[in-house]
Amino acid sequence: MGTNSWKAAQRMLNAWGYNAGTVDGAVGPNTIRALQKFLNAVGENAGTPDGIAGPQTRAAFWNYNATGC
């Protein structure tokens, strides 16, 4: 995803209460932690929200995207 897509994702995560932090399009630990919390909430197993985009988080992200979110 590009910067604008990540900005949109950050806005969405913030609006839904997941605290992605500043909407800047940079994929830092706050964005990843928020994404992990969101993925876990929708039934994807992103693991412990630690702000690190490890293999489990990446797999959960791609599985979620494959559903046509």
Secondary structure, DSSP 8 states (H G I E B T S, - for coil): --HHHHHHHHHHHHHTT----S-SS---HHHHHHHHHHHHHTT----S--S---HHHHHHHHHHHHTT-
